[in-house]
Amino acid sequence: MNELKIITMQHQTDCEVAAIATALQISYDEAKSALRWQTLPFNANNPIYGNPYNLYIALINLKHWKSNKTLTQLLKGDYIPYKTIVLLHDPKSPIMKQHWVVLGNRLSNKQYEIYFGNDELPEIVSDTTLKGYFLAGWPNCAFEPYKASVYRLMWEKIKVWLCDKLY
């Protein structure tokens, strides 16, 4: 088995790049390109590049799709460690301060390893803290990317195209 590479952030607001790169085990630059990420003034990166829709489009660009995960599944440990991407919210500013992370192992004492992207080492949080960060804001989002079939990718591209035409 290949050694797990934890990809870290290179900017203050590029957590989605690090999360996708780590979960898919691709380079930072590949994830950045798929997200079309770039530095914007006034820290506008998070609402523009960090929204779930943009991550889904990036997954399609990387020939992957996702299996959504509920909070209950996360708390039960029903997820793939190092492959599950979760959007967490700062309870003090849940809409403006969101952060994409990669979930590591669920430890035996109802604690979780969380890779925030600022370090190659995880932070350990309790199930209560994970639940609080997950539910503090909107949207509530957790998913496991997987290598998608050609048919799945075509279907998702059609849905993206339709959404762009309708809105």
C-alpha positions, 0 to 999 in steps of 0.5 A: 500500500502507498504511504498516505500523503497529507497535503497541507494548505499553501494559503490562508483560505485554500482548505478545499484544495488541501482536503481534495488533494489529501482525500484523492491522494493527488498533488496540491496543484492538481486539486487547485487546478480542478477547483480553479482556485486562485487568490482573491481580494478580501478573502473572497475565496471561501464563498466562491471556491469553498462552496460544496457545488464547486467541490462537486464540479472539481470531483467531476473534473478529476473523474470522481464522484461522491457518496454523501455521509450523514452526521450519524454515519460519521459519529458511528465511524461509518466512513473511510478514514483519510478519504472523507471530506467534511465541512465544519463551521465555526460556531461563533461565525458559522456562515463566514468561517467554514473549513473543509477537513479530512476525517482520519481514524475514529479513536476508541474513546469517541474521539476523531482525528481531523486533518485541518490542512494546516499541519500534517498531524491531525487534531483530536476532537471529541464526538461532541465537538465534531457534532457541534462544528458540523451542525453550527452552520449551513450547509451540512456536508460530508462525502467520500469521493470515489473513482466514477464510471464514464456514465456517472460522470456524463450524468453529473456533467449533464446535471451541472449543465442544466443547473447552469442553464436554469439558474 
